[in-house]
Amino acid sequence: MNYSDIGMDTASLAGSLESKLAAVRGAGFAQVMISASDVVGHPGGTAAGVRVVRDSGLTITGLEALRDFEGLSGQLHAYKVDVAKSMLEICGQIGGRLLLVEASTSTHADTGLDAIARDLSKLAVMAIPLGIRIAYKGLSWSRTARDFRTAGDLVYRATCPNLGLAIDVFDVLAAGVPQD
């Protein structure tokens, strides 16, 4: 079977970043989605993690996952903007062109759709100069977008050309979205 058009996710594998990338290659995949914790948690530091990813010979589909970004205010919002900037920078450094953002589970998040859409728009605009797209994913346990329908509505409201929707079958089933 030709696996050149599909990839794996390092978050679904155990071990070091090096062993995860070797396993992806060894299984015949050509693409990989990188978990940010694999890069920033590399024993040699973030720069070493970036080098390992870039030297892997795999096509990097993106970086995951920015969590609990939208709907925050004050210092929490400022902190998450800084986290987002760092993740966008790492995404660019590893050669990724997509940042996966998961809907917030934070008890501090405003659940108003306009506030969430505004934050997603802000994030997407921050990513434009880097040539990075944002994929927003609803989570069944989220406070802001519990399924892909709500996440899609928020993406639509944000009106940014580099902001799109990520759909995960697990999340569709966990949210109990009708299948008819």
Disulfide bonds with the S-S distance in Angstrom:
none
